[in-house]
Amino acid sequence: MGLPIAFALTGGEVSDFKGYLPVMNAGRPAPKVLLGGKGYDVDFIRQDMEILGGFAMIPTKRNRLIQLPVDSAIYALRNMVGRCFNKLKNARRLATR
């Protein structure tokens, strides 16, 4: 149930989508669905997911001319990522400062 298979650690001032390519190039099966926050709403991520045969479930930023719909039932599964990082932080295995 939501086991991480790859992740990239970046600095706090780095844009969210900069960690996308290291994770996707980690040499594992292509995902069917990409769950991400608004920080991942860039065209190349959406196009890459289409090429890989999946789709990106990412809420669109307010400044996009065409607002794409998000399935709230699927997007609710994104909390598993937050719970995973919470467990890592509480176990003191991940420096957060």
Biopython code that builds the backbone (N, CA, C, O; Angstrom):
import numpy as np
from Bio.PDB.StructureBuilder import StructureBuilder

atoms = [
    (1, "MET", "N", (0.832, -1.186, 0.000)),
    (1, "MET", "CA", (0.000, 0.000, 0.000)),
    (1, "MET", "C", (0.872, 1.244, 0.000)),
    (1, "MET", "O", (1.186, 1.792, 1.056)),
    (2, "GLY", "N", (1.260, 1.684, -1.182)),
    (2, "GLY", "CA", (1.983, 2.932, -1.296)),
    (2, "GLY", "C", (3.434, 2.877, -0.879)),
    (2, "GLY", "O", (3.915, 3.817, -0.247)),
    (3, "LEU", "N", (4.152, 1.820, -1.205)),
    (3, "LEU", "CA", (5.570, 1.764, -0.869)),
    (3, "LEU", "C", (6.368, 2.590, -1.856)),
    (3, "LEU", "O", (6.192, 2.440, -3.065)),
    (4, "PRO", "N", (7.252, 3.467, -1.365)),
    (4, "PRO", "CA", (8.059, 4.263, -2.301)),
    (4, "PRO", "C", (9.066, 3.372, -3.023)),
    (4, "PRO", "O", (9.684, 2.501, -2.410)),
    (5, "ILE", "N", (9.225, 3.590, -4.307)),
    (5, "ILE", "CA", (10.193, 2.813, -5.071)),
    (5, "ILE", "C", (11.364, 3.680, -5.510)),
    (5, "ILE", "O", (12.403, 3.151, -5.905)),
    (6, "ALA", "N", (11.221, 4.989, -5.451)),
    (6, "ALA", "CA", (12.314, 5.911, -5.763)),
    (6, "ALA", "C", (11.953, 7.284, -5.224)),
    (6, "ALA", "O", (10.776, 7.640, -5.153)),
    (7, "PHE", "N", (12.958, 8.051, -4.847)),
    (7, "PHE", "CA", (12.734, 9.448, -4.479)),
    (7, "PHE", "C", (14.032, 10.208, -4.663)),
    (7, "PHE", "O", (15.116, 9.623, -4.656)),
    (8, "ALA", "N", (13.915, 11.505, -4.826)),
    (8, "ALA", "CA", (15.071, 12.389, -4.974)),
    (8, "ALA", "C", (14.962, 13.480, -3.926)),
    (8, "ALA", "O", (13.924, 14.127, -3.792)),
    (9, "LEU", "N", (16.022, 13.676, -3.201)),
    (9, "LEU", "CA", (16.052, 14.688, -2.167)),
    (9, "LEU", "C", (16.671, 15.951, -2.742)),
    (9, "LEU", "O", (17.777, 15.906, -3.281)),
    (10, "THR", "N", (15.980, 17.069, -2.638)),
    (10, "THR", "CA", (16.483, 18.340, -3.134)),
    (10, "THR", "C", (16.435, 19.363, -2.013)),
    (10, "THR", "O", (15.858, 19.121, -0.953)),
    (11, "GLY", "N", (17.036, 20.481, -2.260)),
    (11, "GLY", "CA", (17.020, 21.561, -1.277)),
    (11, "GLY", "C", (15.643, 22.190, -1.173)),
    (11, "GLY", "O", (14.811, 22.024, -2.065)),
    (12, "GLY", "N", (15.405, 22.897, -0.111)),
    (12, "GLY", "CA", (14.103, 23.508, 0.112)),
    (12, "GLY", "C", (13.778, 24.620, -0.861)),
    (12, "GLY", "O", (12.605, 24.911, -1.095)),
    (13, "GLU", "N", (14.790, 25.247, -1.433)),
    (13, "GLU", "CA", (14.552, 26.355, -2.348)),
    (13, "GLU", "C", (14.424, 25.905, -3.802)),
    (13, "GLU", "O", (14.200, 26.733, -4.685)),
    (14, "VAL", "N", (14.564, 24.615, -4.058)),
    (14, "VAL", "CA", (14.501, 24.068, -5.411)),
    (14, "VAL", "C", (13.045, 23.853, -5.803)),
    (14, "VAL", "O", (12.231, 23.418, -4.988)),
    (15, "SER", "N", (12.726, 24.157, -7.048)),
    (15, "SER", "CA", (11.365, 23.970, -7.549)),
    (15, "SER", "C", (10.986, 22.488, -7.498)),
    (15, "SER", "O", (11.838, 21.618, -7.677)),
    (16, "ASP", "N", (9.719, 22.211, -7.255)),
    (16, "ASP", "CA", (9.246, 20.833, -7.098)),
    (16, "ASP", "C", (9.539, 19.964, -8.309)),
    (16, "ASP", "O", (9.978, 18.824, -8.161)),
    (17, "PHE", "N", (9.300, 20.490, -9.507)),
    (17, "PHE", "CA", (9.405, 19.644, -10.685)),
    (17, "PHE", "C", (10.840, 19.264, -11.038)),
    (17, "PHE", "O", (11.043, 18.421, -11.911)),
    (18, "LYS", "N", (11.832, 19.852, -10.395)),
    (18, "LYS", "CA", (13.235, 19.495, -10.657)),
    (18, "LYS", "C", (13.552, 18.073, -10.195)),
    (18, "LYS", "O", (14.497, 17.467, -10.700)),
    (19, "GLY", "N", (12.799, 17.534, -9.265)),
    (19, "GLY", "CA", (13.009, 16.166, -8.799)),
    (19, "GLY", "C", (12.311, 15.117, -9.635)),
    (19, "GLY", "O", (12.452, 13.923, -9.371)),
    (20, "TYR", "N", (11.566, 15.536, -10.634)),
    (20, "TYR", "CA", (10.804, 14.593, -11.452)),
    (20, "TYR", "C", (11.717, 13.680, -12.266)),
    (20, "TYR", "O", (11.560, 12.460, -12.213)),
    (21, "LEU", "N", (12.652, 14.231, -13.007)),
    (21, "LEU", "CA", (13.506, 13.416, -13.888)),
    (21, "LEU", "C", (14.371, 12.412, -13.133)),
    (21, "LEU", "O", (14.470, 11.267, -13.573)),
    (22, "PRO", "N", (15.008, 12.786, -12.008)),
    (22, "PRO", "CA", (15.780, 11.761, -11.281)),
    (22, "PRO", "C", (14.927, 10.585, -10.809)),
    (22, "PRO", "O", (15.389, 9.444, -10.820)),
    (23, "VAL", "N", (13.713, 10.845, -10.404)),
    (23, "VAL", "CA", (12.833, 9.767, -9.943)),
    (23, "VAL", "C", (12.372, 8.912, -11.121)),
    (23, "VAL", "O", (12.345, 7.686, -11.024)),
    (24, "MET", "N", (12.013, 9.545, -12.221)),
    (24, "MET", "CA", (11.519, 8.797, -13.377)),
    (24, "MET", "C", (12.633, 8.008, -14.066)),
    (24, "MET", "O", (12.353, 7.004, -14.723)),
    (25, "ASN", "N", (13.879, 8.437, -13.932)),
    (25, "ASN", "CA", (15.008, 7.738, -14.544)),
    (25, "ASN", "C", (15.657, 6.739, -13.589)),
    (25, "ASN", "O", (16.788, 6.311, -13.821)),
    (26, "ALA", "N", (14.963, 6.365, -12.530)),
    (26, "ALA", "CA", (15.523, 5.476, -11.514)),
    (26, "ALA", "C", (15.535, 4.017, -11.948)),
    (26, "ALA", "O", (16.018, 3.167, -11.200)),
    (27, "GLY", "N", (15.021, 3.701, -13.128)),
    (27, "GLY", "CA", (15.069, 2.336, -13.639)),
    (27, "GLY", "C", (14.067, 1.407, -12.996)),
    (27, "GLY", "O", (14.436, 0.331, -12.526)),
    (28, "ARG", "N", (12.836, 1.789, -12.965)),
    (28, "ARG", "CA", (11.767, 0.960, -12.438)),
    (28, "ARG", "C", (10.589, 1.043, -13.387)),
    (28, "ARG", "O", (10.628, 1.843, -14.322)),
    (29, "PRO", "N", (9.547, 0.258, -13.192)),
    (29, "PRO", "CA", (8.408, 0.291, -14.121)),
    (29, "PRO", "C", (7.771, 1.682, -14.197)),
    (29, "PRO", "O", (7.759, 2.428, -13.218)),
    (30, "ALA", "N", (7.252, 2.006, -15.357)),
    (30, "ALA", "CA", (6.592, 3.298, -15.550)),
    (30, "ALA", "C", (5.277, 3.330, -14.774)),
    (30, "ALA", "O", (4.535, 2.349, -14.779)),
    (31, "PRO", "N", (4.984, 4.441, -14.112)),
    (31, "PRO", "CA", (3.728, 4.534, -13.357)),
    (31, "PRO", "C", (2.536, 4.709, -14.276)),
    (31, "PRO", "O", (2.660, 5.249, -15.375)),
    (32, "LYS", "N", (1.399, 4.258, -13.829)),
    (32, "LYS", "CA", (0.153, 4.451, -14.574)),
    (32, "LYS", "C", (-0.475, 5.801, -14.240)),
    (32, "LYS", "O", (-1.123, 6.418, -15.085)),
    (33, "VAL", "N", (-0.279, 6.257, -12.992)),
    (33, "VAL", "CA", (-0.832, 7.530, -12.542)),
    (33, "VAL", "C", (0.254, 8.266, -11.768)),
    (33, "VAL", "O", (0.943, 7.677, -10.935)),
    (34, "LEU", "N", (0.401, 9.549, -12.048)),
    (34, "LEU", "CA", (1.332, 10.392, -11.301)),
    (34, "LEU", "C", (0.507, 11.342, -10.447)),
    (34, "LEU", "O", (-0.247, 12.161, -10.973)),
    (35, "LEU", "N", (0.645, 11.236, -9.148)),
    (35, "LEU", "CA", (-0.049, 12.127, -8.225)),
    (35, "LEU", "C", (0.940, 13.187, -7.765)),
    (35, "LEU", "O", (1.986, 12.863, -7.203)),
    (36, "GLY", "N", (0.614, 14.439, -8.000)),
    (36, "GLY", "CA", (1.517, 15.512, -7.617)),
    (36, "GLY", "C", (0.748, 16.762, -7.247)),
    (36, "GLY", "O", (-0.431, 16.909, -7.569)),
    (37, "GLY", "N", (1.432, 17.650, -6.572)),
    (37, "GLY", "CA", (0.841, 18.929, -6.203)),
    (37, "GLY", "C", (0.940, 19.922, -7.345)),
    (37, "GLY", "O", (1.422, 19.592, -8.429)),
    (38, "LYS", "N", (0.483, 21.135, -7.096)),
    (38, "LYS", "CA", (0.493, 22.160, -8.133)),
    (38, "LYS", "C", (1.900, 22.515, -8.586)),
    (38, "LYS", "O", (2.075, 23.036, -9.687)),
    (39, "GLY", "N", (2.889, 22.249, -7.775)),
    (39, "GLY", "CA", (4.272, 22.515, -8.153)),
    (39, "GLY", "C", (4.755, 21.652, -9.301)),
    (39, "GLY", "O", (5.758, 21.974, -9.937)),
    (40, "TYR", "N", (4.058, 20.561, -9.576)),
    (40, "TYR", "CA", (4.410, 19.657, -10.676)),
    (40, "TYR", "C", (3.606, 19.945, -11.941)),
    (40, "TYR", "O", (3.691, 19.187, -12.907)),
    (41, "ASP", "N", (2.839, 21.010, -11.954)),
    (41, "ASP", "CA", (2.001, 21.351, -13.102)),
    (41, "ASP", "C", (2.830, 22.071, -14.165)),
    (41, "ASP", "O", (2.777, 23.294, -14.294)),
    (42, "VAL", "N", (3.594, 21.288, -14.918)),
    (42, "VAL", "CA", (4.355, 21.800, -16.056)),
    (42, "VAL", "C", (4.071, 20.900, -17.255)),
    (42, "VAL", "O", (3.766, 19.717, -17.101)),
    (43, "ASP", "N", (4.174, 21.470, -18.434)),
    (43, "ASP", "CA", (3.791, 20.746, -19.648)),
    (43, "ASP", "C", (4.642, 19.512, -19.892)),
    (43, "ASP", "O", (4.111, 18.483, -20.308)),
    (44, "PHE", "N", (5.957, 19.582, -19.645)),
    (44, "PHE", "CA", (6.795, 18.433, -19.980)),
    (44, "PHE", "C", (6.485, 17.219, -19.116)),
    (44, "PHE", "O", (6.679, 16.092, -19.570)),
    (45, "ILE", "N", (6.018, 17.405, -17.908)),
    (45, "ILE", "CA", (5.643, 16.263, -17.065)),
    (45, "ILE", "C", (4.373, 15.615, -17.610)),
    (45, "ILE", "O", (4.287, 14.390, -17.697)),
    (46, "ARG", "N", (3.405, 16.420, -17.971)),
    (46, "ARG", "CA", (2.164, 15.878, -18.538)),
    (46, "ARG", "C", (2.432, 15.143, -19.851)),
    (46, "ARG", "O", (1.866, 14.076, -20.092)),
    (47, "GLN", "N", (3.288, 15.707, -20.697)),
    (47, "GLN", "CA", (3.620, 15.064, -21.968)),
    (47, "GLN", "C", (4.392, 13.770, -21.751)),
    (47, "GLN", "O", (4.149, 12.777, -22.437)),
    (48, "ASP", "N", (5.319, 13.777, -20.802)),
    (48, "ASP", "CA", (6.108, 12.572, -20.514)),
    (48, "ASP", "C", (5.218, 11.447, -20.010)),
    (48, "ASP", "O", (5.412, 10.290, -20.381)),
    (49, "MET", "N", (4.257, 11.771, -19.178)),
    (49, "MET", "CA", (3.345, 10.741, -18.680)),
    (49, "MET", "C", (2.491, 10.160, -19.810)),
    (49, "MET", "O", (2.205, 8.963, -19.818)),
    (50, "GLU", "N", (2.086, 10.994, -20.756)),
    (50, "GLU", "CA", (1.339, 10.475, -21.907)),
    (50, "GLU", "C", (2.195, 9.532, -22.731)),
    (50, "GLU", "O", (1.709, 8.502, -23.199)),
    (51, "ILE", "N", (3.464, 9.872, -22.913)),
    (51, "ILE", "CA", (4.378, 9.016, -23.674)),
    (51, "ILE", "C", (4.565, 7.681, -22.966)),
    (51, "ILE", "O", (4.650, 6.642, -23.621)),
    (52, "LEU", "N", (4.632, 7.695, -21.644)),
    (52, "LEU", "CA", (4.832, 6.478, -20.867)),
    (52, "LEU", "C", (3.554, 5.641, -20.745)),
    (52, "LEU", "O", (3.598, 4.527, -20.223)),
    (53, "GLY", "N", (2.447, 6.149, -21.209)),
    (53, "GLY", "CA", (1.196, 5.395, -21.159)),
    (53, "GLY", "C", (0.396, 5.610, -19.899)),
    (53, "GLY", "O", (-0.532, 4.846, -19.631)),
    (54, "GLY", "N", (0.711, 6.604, -19.128)),
    (54, "GLY", "CA", (-0.029, 6.908, -17.909)),
    (54, "GLY", "C", (-0.661, 8.278, -18.016)),
    (54, "GLY", "O", (-0.685, 8.882, -19.089)),
    (55, "PHE", "N", (-1.174, 8.767, -16.896)),
    (55, "PHE", "CA", (-1.694, 10.126, -16.900)),
    (55, "PHE", "C", (-1.319, 10.814, -15.600)),
    (55, "PHE", "O", (-1.117, 10.175, -14.568)),
    (56, "ALA", "N", (-1.232, 12.130, -15.680)),
    (56, "ALA", "CA", (-0.829, 12.938, -14.530)),
    (56, "ALA", "C", (-2.070, 13.475, -13.832)),
    (56, "ALA", "O", (-2.872, 14.186, -14.438)),
    (57, "MET", "N", (-2.223, 13.136, -12.571)),
    (57, "MET", "CA", (-3.316, 13.645, -11.762)),
    (57, "MET", "C", (-2.754, 14.795, -10.923)),
    (57, "MET", "O", (-2.411, 14.628, -9.752)),
    (58, "ILE", "N", (-2.672, 15.958, -11.556)),
    (58, "ILE", "CA", (-2.057, 17.135, -10.951)),
    (58, "ILE", "C", (-3.046, 18.291, -11.060)),
    (58, "ILE", "O", (-3.514, 18.593, -12.158)),
    (59, "PRO", "N", (-3.372, 18.941, -9.950)),
    (59, "PRO", "CA", (-4.243, 20.113, -10.055)),
    (59, "PRO", "C", (-3.524, 21.219, -10.827)),
    (59, "PRO", "O", (-2.317, 21.405, -10.674)),
    (60, "THR", "N", (-4.260, 21.942, -11.644)),
    (60, "THR", "CA", (-3.644, 22.984, -12.451)),
    (60, "THR", "C", (-3.446, 24.256, -11.632)),
    (60, "THR", "O", (-4.206, 24.548, -10.708)),
    (61, "LYS", "N", (-2.415, 24.995, -11.990)),
    (61, "LYS", "CA", (-2.174, 26.285, -11.350)),
    (61, "LYS", "C", (-3.245, 27.271, -11.802)),
    (61, "LYS", "O", (-3.888, 27.080, -12.834)),
    (62, "ARG", "N", (-3.421, 28.304, -11.031)),
    (62, "ARG", "CA", (-4.449, 29.294, -11.352)),
    (62, "ARG", "C", (-4.139, 30.066, -12.628)),
    (62, "ARG", "O", (-5.054, 30.551, -13.294)),
    (63, "ASN", "N", (-2.865, 30.185, -12.974)),
    (63, "ASN", "CA", (-2.522, 30.997, -14.129)),
    (63, "ASN", "C", (-2.633, 30.237, -15.454)),
    (63, "ASN", "O", (-2.350, 30.814, -16.503)),
    (64, "ARG", "N", (-3.032, 28.971, -15.440)),
    (64, "ARG", "CA", (-3.256, 28.221, -16.687)),
    (64, "ARG", "C", (-4.552, 28.678, -17.334)),
    (64, "ARG", "O", (-5.565, 28.879, -16.665)),
    (65, "LEU", "N", (-4.498, 28.836, -18.649)),
    (65, "LEU", "CA", (-5.699, 29.263, -19.364)),
    (65, "LEU", "C", (-6.767, 28.183, -19.375)),
    (65, "LEU", "O", (-7.952, 28.478, -19.225)),
    (66, "ILE", "N", (-6.354, 26.936, -19.552)),
    (66, "ILE", "CA", (-7.297, 25.819, -19.549)),
    (66, "ILE", "C", (-7.121, 25.035, -18.255)),
    (66, "ILE", "O", (-6.080, 24.417, -18.034)),
    (67, "GLN", "N", (-8.131, 25.062, -17.410)),
    (67, "GLN", "CA", (-8.094, 24.352, -16.142)),
    (67, "GLN", "C", (-8.521, 22.902, -16.376)),
    (67, "GLN", "O", (-9.643, 22.645, -16.811)),
    (68, "LEU", "N", (-7.626, 21.960, -16.088)),
    (68, "LEU", "CA", (-7.909, 20.547, -16.301)),
    (68, "LEU", "C", (-8.575, 19.956, -15.060)),
    (68, "LEU", "O", (-8.219, 20.322, -13.940)),
    (69, "PRO", "N", (-9.524, 19.061, -15.236)),
    (69, "PRO", "CA", (-10.212, 18.467, -14.080)),
    (69, "PRO", "C", (-9.322, 17.463, -13.348)),
    (69, "PRO", "O", (-8.420, 16.868, -13.939)),
    (70, "VAL", "N", (-9.585, 17.289, -12.077)),
    (70, "VAL", "CA", (-8.865, 16.332, -11.233)),
    (70, "VAL", "C", (-9.887, 15.437, -10.570)),
    (70, "VAL", "O", (-10.861, 15.922, -9.994)),
    (71, "ASP", "N", (-9.673, 14.128, -10.646)),
    (71, "ASP", "CA", (-10.553, 13.170, -9.986)),
    (71, "ASP", "C", (-10.218, 13.182, -8.493)),
    (71, "ASP", "O", (-9.144, 12.734, -8.092)),
    (72, "SER", "N", (-11.111, 13.682, -7.696)),
    (72, "SER", "CA", (-10.826, 13.854, -6.265)),
    (72, "SER", "C", (-10.632, 12.520, -5.551)),
    (72, "SER", "O", (-9.888, 12.461, -4.572)),
    (73, "ALA", "N", (-11.276, 11.450, -6.008)),
    (73, "ALA", "CA", (-11.111, 10.142, -5.366)),
    (73, "ALA", "C", (-9.693, 9.606, -5.591)),
    (73, "ALA", "O", (-9.090, 9.049, -4.674)),
    (74, "ILE", "N", (-9.169, 9.769, -6.785)),
    (74, "ILE", "CA", (-7.802, 9.317, -7.065)),
    (74, "ILE", "C", (-6.799, 10.241, -6.392)),
    (74, "ILE", "O", (-5.813, 9.776, -5.821)),
    (75, "TYR", "N", (-7.045, 11.562, -6.455)),
    (75, "TYR", "CA", (-6.107, 12.522, -5.879)),
    (75, "TYR", "C", (-6.025, 12.383, -4.362)),
    (75, "TYR", "O", (-5.009, 12.744, -3.768)),
    (76, "ALA", "N", (-7.065, 11.870, -3.733)),
    (76, "ALA", "CA", (-7.050, 11.674, -2.278)),
    (76, "ALA", "C", (-5.995, 10.652, -1.865)),
    (76, "ALA", "O", (-5.550, 10.656, -0.717)),
    (77, "LEU", "N", (-5.590, 9.777, -2.785)),
    (77, "LEU", "CA", (-4.545, 8.799, -2.481)),
    (77, "LEU", "C", (-3.174, 9.447, -2.297)),
    (77, "LEU", "O", (-2.241, 8.802, -1.818)),
    (78, "ARG", "N", (-3.051, 10.715, -2.675)),
    (78, "ARG", "CA", (-1.780, 11.424, -2.538)),
    (78, "ARG", "C", (-1.340, 11.545, -1.085)),
    (78, "ARG", "O", (-0.159, 11.757, -0.813)),
    (79, "ASN", "N", (-2.268, 11.413, -0.159)),
    (79, "ASN", "CA", (-1.892, 11.526, 1.251)),
    (79, "ASN", "C", (-0.946, 10.416, 1.693)),
    (79, "ASN", "O", (-0.295, 10.542, 2.730)),
    (80, "MET", "N", (-0.857, 9.320, 0.917)),
    (80, "MET", "CA", (0.094, 8.253, 1.256)),
    (80, "MET", "C", (1.528, 8.762, 1.171)),
    (80, "MET", "O", (2.387, 8.339, 1.946)),
    (81, "VAL", "N", (1.787, 9.661, 0.238)),
    (81, "VAL", "CA", (3.132, 10.243, 0.114)),
    (81, "VAL", "C", (3.438, 11.065, 1.362)),
    (81, "VAL", "O", (4.522, 10.957, 1.935)),
    (82, "GLY", "N", (2.493, 11.871, 1.773)),
    (82, "GLY", "CA", (2.684, 12.672, 2.980)),
    (82, "GLY", "C", (2.879, 11.812, 4.222)),
    (82, "GLY", "O", (3.695, 12.138, 5.084)),
    (83, "ARG", "N", (2.135, 10.719, 4.314)),
    (83, "ARG", "CA", (2.287, 9.824, 5.468)),
    (83, "ARG", "C", (3.650, 9.139, 5.466)),
    (83, "ARG", "O", (4.237, 8.915, 6.524)),
    (84, "CYS", "N", (4.157, 8.804, 4.265)),
    (84, "CYS", "CA", (5.478, 8.173, 4.165)),
    (84, "CYS", "C", (6.556, 9.125, 4.682)),
    (84, "CYS", "O", (7.407, 8.725, 5.476)),
    (85, "PHE", "N", (6.524, 10.391, 4.233)),
    (85, "PHE", "CA", (7.516, 11.356, 4.705)),
    (85, "PHE", "C", (7.351, 11.635, 6.198)),
    (85, "PHE", "O", (8.342, 11.868, 6.891)),
    (86, "ASN", "N", (6.138, 11.616, 6.695)),
    (86, "ASN", "CA", (5.909, 11.813, 8.120)),
    (86, "ASN", "C", (6.580, 10.702, 8.930)),
    (86, "ASN", "O", (7.186, 10.967, 9.968)),
    (87, "LYS", "N", (6.470, 9.462, 8.457)),
    (87, "LYS", "CA", (7.113, 8.347, 9.161)),
    (87, "LYS", "C", (8.628, 8.476, 9.130)),
    (87, "LYS", "O", (9.301, 8.199, 10.123)),
    (88, "LEU", "N", (9.165, 8.898, 7.986)),
    (88, "LEU", "CA", (10.621, 9.084, 7.894)),
    (88, "LEU", "C", (11.104, 10.186, 8.834)),
    (88, "LEU", "O", (12.131, 10.034, 9.494)),
    (89, "LYS", "N", (10.365, 11.294, 8.894)),
    (89, "LYS", "CA", (10.745, 12.387, 9.774)),
    (89, "LYS", "C", (10.655, 11.990, 11.239)),
    (89, "LYS", "O", (11.535, 12.333, 12.029)),
    (90, "ASN", "N", (9.599, 11.269, 11.610)),
    (90, "ASN", "CA", (9.429, 10.869, 12.995)),
    (90, "ASN", "C", (10.469, 9.838, 13.419)),
    (90, "ASN", "O", (10.818, 9.758, 14.597)),
    (91, "ALA", "N", (10.962, 9.053, 12.472)),
    (91, "ALA", "CA", (11.979, 8.064, 12.796)),
    (91, "ALA", "C", (13.388, 8.680, 12.778)),
    (91, "ALA", "O", (14.375, 7.986, 13.020)),
    (92, "ARG", "N", (13.471, 9.964, 12.495)),
    (92, "ARG", "CA", (14.746, 10.701, 12.448)),
    (92, "ARG", "C", (15.697, 10.143, 11.408)),
    (92, "ARG", "O", (16.914, 10.227, 11.572)),
    (93, "ARG", "N", (15.161, 9.578, 10.347)),
    (93, "ARG", "CA", (16.000, 9.063, 9.269)),
    (93, "ARG", "C", (16.198, 10.101, 8.170)),
    (93, "ARG", "O", (17.029, 9.918, 7.281)),
    (94, "LEU", "N", (15.436, 11.186, 8.232)),
    (94, "LEU", "CA", (15.484, 12.207, 7.207)),
    (94, "LEU", "C", (15.670, 13.557, 7.873)),
    (94, "LEU", "O", (14.841, 13.982, 8.677)),
    (95, "ALA", "N", (16.760, 14.226, 7.537)),
    (95, "ALA", "CA", (16.999, 15.558, 8.096)),
    (95, "ALA", "C", (16.068, 16.549, 7.429)),
    (95, "ALA", "O", (16.011, 16.625, 6.202)),
    (96, "THR", "N", (15.341, 17.307, 8.231)),
    (96, "THR", "CA", (14.369, 18.252, 7.668)),
    (96, "THR", "C", (14.796, 19.692, 7.867)),
    (96, "THR", "O", (14.027, 20.597, 7.541)),
    (97, "ARG", "N", (15.969, 19.943, 8.379)),
    (97, "ARG", "CA", (16.423, 21.324, 8.583)),
    (97, "ARG", "C", (17.754, 21.550, 7.949)),
    (97, "ARG", "O", (18.292, 22.655, 8.019)),
]
sb = StructureBuilder()
sb.init_structure("model")
sb.init_model(0)
sb.init_chain("A")
sb.init_seg("    ")
for serial, (resi, resn, name, xyz) in enumerate(atoms, 1):
    if name == "N":
        sb.init_residue(resn, " ", resi, " ")
    sb.init_atom(name, np.array(xyz, "f"), 0.0, 1.0, " ", f" {name:<3s}", serial, name[0])
structure = sb.get_structure()
